[in-house]
Amino acid sequence: MPFEPLRVTTAADNDQSLYPAVRASGEPGWEPGDTNAVVWPATGLGTCQGAMGNERRHLRIDARVYLTDARVMVVSGRFAKGTKHRGPLISSAVRNKVSQLSAEREAAGKFLVGQLRHPWVNRVVYARREGRRGANVVRICGTHTSAFGDQEPVMLLIYLDANTDAHEVAAAISARVINDRRDWSTTTDEVRAALDAARFTDPQQVPAGNLPSIWLPGAYIVAPGSSGLGVHSSRSRTAAT
């Protein structure tokens, strides 16, 4: 089935198979497998299905990234954006303000959320801001089944603030994925050896146009049926919080 890593939801939705639940306070609905949680601030979120040209972004928002032993979650309670109007300075400023307030009212009580469970992650990519160029971004990649029945890449993109090291976040995520996947009963010795040997590509040796990344073999296709696989996710799958 097609998977869009981000969606807008409310605190009333407790089905966590594909998306995290969220409490009215904005805190995630924790599951039993969500142990050893760490959190980072984010200034933007995005998704991509297939080619990078299909990227959809929510920038200049206030979001949080939660990494646990079972999954990576993102939550934003301040994501609404009004329509940007052009024209005379004062007139357009007033119209923009009215539009923003209207968007915020419409989004009241709603949250932009997303997740990738560790069994789904097959690659983690990062980019660092260089001076005034680029951005601190982590791309968490998996594979889903498109509406046409083909398997294609799907990504959750996390835009970090200037004080957060994208490599450190990417390394923390990949370490959790490896730690979970090594102990699956279905993990073969070959895959386990590949996980043990997995390293991020050296930024100095990455070809032009590419980014440092780490390949994590043995992932499952994103689907409700695979959301309970993995050492920690198996304890979380049926939890309703």
Summary of the structure (lengths in Angstrom):
residues: 241
radius of gyration: 18.7
end to end distance: 24.6
largest distance: 66.3
contacts: 761
relative contact order: 0.20
helix: 24%
strand: 32%
